[in-house]
Amino acid sequence: MKILFIGDIFGSIGRDMINDYLHRLVNDLKIDFVIANVENTSHGKGLLKRHYDELSFCGIQAMTMGNHTFDKKELYDYIDEADKLVVPINQPKVLPGVKTRVFDVKGKKIRVTNVLGVAFMDSRYSNPFEAIDEYLDLKQDIHIIDFHGEATSEKIAFAHYVKDKASAVLGTHTHVQTADEKIIDGKLAFISDAGMTGPYMSAIGCDLDSIVKRLKGSSAPFIVAKSSGQLSGVVMTFENNSPIKIERILINQDHPYL
């Protein structure tokens, strides 16, 4: 079983990269199941219905979210019908959405769960270490957790916490791919951040000049960068429901896909 997890899809350039490369990756790497973090898909924040449909058509089979889940209010209108979408388990309880889903893939039950970190994040979120407990003894063959958080230390500690009961903890949110992919204790595939699929020459997807102005004290708006694209993620290989390999995927002008 080979599972491709794609890091945060950001704006139209991220969607273009999915259109350009996903089919090739699935065919070339013999991918069985595709998961992507999609909370930045629509103009950098949130997910519009037409973009949910576009990504579904491209072949993304499960979609995780994050702190921008409900930035596009249209989500409230279609979330009950979005059968690929997984929202964070520890978002405020008043918010709707399915927090964990099981997908049937080639006779295997793959569970996908979404978790929000709290270190340097919104204080409304409940403790992920406590929230995950009720999801660790559910039935499935493979359990993939998207940990959407700011701090690498929190992600590493979380992976250690769940390593005996989950199959993978894949970090998202920082939009910068880390080089610490590993199989922990032969049980759990891990990376601190899978990276971003969006504008390559940017500050985590945003226009560099606008970010510099903000950092110098201006109230300049966040602007989605216009540049060439990149696609980031990881491919995991499972045997007998256990991870045996995790490899980074990075495609951009400096790392062309051959």
N, C-alpha and C positions, 0 to 999 in steps of 0.2 A: 504494500500500500504506500503510495506516494502522495503527499499532501503539500500543496503550494499555499503559503500564507503571504499575502501582499500587504506591505506597509501603507500607512495612511494615504489614500487617494485624495489629491488636492487639486480642485478646480478643473477647468477644461483641459489643461495640459496633462493632468493626471489621467483623465478619462481618455484622452487621445493615446496615451501610452498603453493603456489597457487595450484599446481598439487595435493598436499596431502590433503588440507583442504577445498578448495572452494566448491566442490560439497557437502561435508558434511554440511558446513555452510548453503548453500542455502536450502538444504533439511530440516535440523534441525530447522532453524529459519524461514522457509517459506518466503524466500527472493524473491521479484518480479523483482528486477533490480539490476545489479552489475556495479559499476563504480570503476576504479582504476587509480591512478597516476602512469604512466609508464615511466617517463623520465630518470630513472636510470636502466632500465630493462636489457640492454645489457652491461655487464661487468662494470656496475656502472655509465655509461654515455651514454645517447641516447637510440635509439630503432631500432634494425635491423628488417627487414621484417619477418624473420623466427620466431622471438620472438613475433612480433605483431600477427602472425598467431597462434602461440602456445597459447598465452593468450586468443585469440578469441575462439579457440577450447575448452579451459578450461571453458568458460562461461562468460568472462568479456564482457559486452555489450557496455560500453563507456570507453574511455581512455583519460585522461588528461595528459598534459605535464608540462614544466617548463623552467628553465634557461638552461637546457641541451638538449632542444628539437632537435637541429640540430647538436649535437656532432657526430652522426653517419651520414655521408654524404649520405649514401644509402637512407635515408628518402626522399631526393629530388626525387628519382626515383619512389617511390610508394605512396607518400603522397596524390596524387589526387584520388587514388583508396581506400585509408584507410577510410572507411565510419564509423568507430567507433572513430576516432581520433579527439581530440579537442585541438587546440594550443592556447597560450595566446593572448588575445585581444590586449594587449599593447606591444607585441614584435615589433621590427623594421618593418616598413610597407613593406619593400622590401621582407620580408620572406613570403613563401607560407603557406597555410593551412586554414582550416575552424575553426573559432574562437568561434562559438557557434553552437550547434546541438540540434535538437528536436528528441526524440525517442518516438515511440508509444508503450506504455506498458499497456496492459489490459484496453484499452479505454482511457487512460490518456496520455497527451502530456507532457513529461518530458524534460525540457531544461537543457543542461549541458554547462557551460561556464567556461573558464580558465582565470585566472588573475595573473599577476606577481606583487609582491610587489617591492618597490623601496628602502626602508630603508635598508642600508647595502648591497644593491644588485647592479647589473650592471646599470650604469648611462644611457645606451642606451634606457631603457624602459620608456615609457611615464607614466604620472601620472595615477594610477589605479582608483582614485576617479573621474577623468574626463573621462577616457576611458569607464567606466562602464555605464555612463549615457545613451548612445544610445541603451543599451541592456536591460534596466530596464522596458521599456514599450512594449516589444515584447509580443506576445501571447503564452501562455502555461498554463498548470495546475500547474506544479511544476517546480521551477527554482533552480537548484543546482549550486553553484559557488565554484570551487576549487581555493582558494587564495594561490598561491605558493610564500611564502615570509619568510624572516628571522625574522622580529620583531613581537612579540606577540601584542604589542601595536598597530601596524599598522593593524593587522588582526582584532583586537577588534573594532577599530575605523571604519574600513571598514564595518564590520557586522552591526554596529549601523547605518551607512550611508544608507545601502540598506535594512534594516529590514522590511520596509513597502512594498517592491516590489519584494523581492526575498524570497525563501523558506529555503535555507540553505547556510551558508558560512563555508566551511571546510578547515582548514589550512593544507598545506603540506610544504615540503622543509627542515625543521629542523631535520626530522627523529626521533624525540623524542616525544612520545605520551604525551599530556598534560591531566590534570585531571579537565578541566574546561568546560566539555560538558554541554550545557544548551539549553533551549528554550527561546529565548529573546522576552519578551512582548507577549508571546503566538503566535508569528508570524514566527520566524526564528530559525532553528536549527543551533547550532554553536559549534565548538571546535577550539582552537588555532592551534593544530596540531594533525592529525589523527595517526601519527607515521610512522614507517618504516616496510616494509615486506622484510626481508633480514637477513644478519648475525647477530645473537644475541650478541655474545661477540665481539664487534667492536666499533670503533668510527664512528658513523653514517654510518656504512657499510664497513669502511676501516680497514685494519690491524692495530692493536693498536701499535705495535712496530714501524711501519713505520710512524705513526702519531706522536709518541713521538720524533722520530728523526727529523721530520720536525719542530716540535715546539721548538727543541733545536738548530735550525738554519741550519740543513742539507737540501740538495735538494733531499732527498729521494722521490721516486715516490709514488703516491697514489696506494695502492694495495688492491684489494677486499679481505676482511677477509674470512678466512676459519673457520667456527664454526657451531654449531647447528643454526637452523633458528628460526625466529619469524614471526608472522603475526599480523599486527596491522590495526585497522580501526574503523569504527562506523556503527551501524545499526540505521536507522531512520524510525519511524513509522508515516505515514500520514493518517489523516482522513479528508474527505471533502477538500482535497488539502492543509491542514495545518498540520505542524508537531506537534505531541503530545508527542513524546518521542525520545531521542537520547541516545544510550548506546555504551560504548566503547567495542571493541573486542581486546583482547591481548592473543596471543598464543605463548608460548615459553617453555623452559625446566623448568622454575620456575612457569609458569602459563599454565599447560597442559590443552588440550581440552578434556573434559570428555564426 
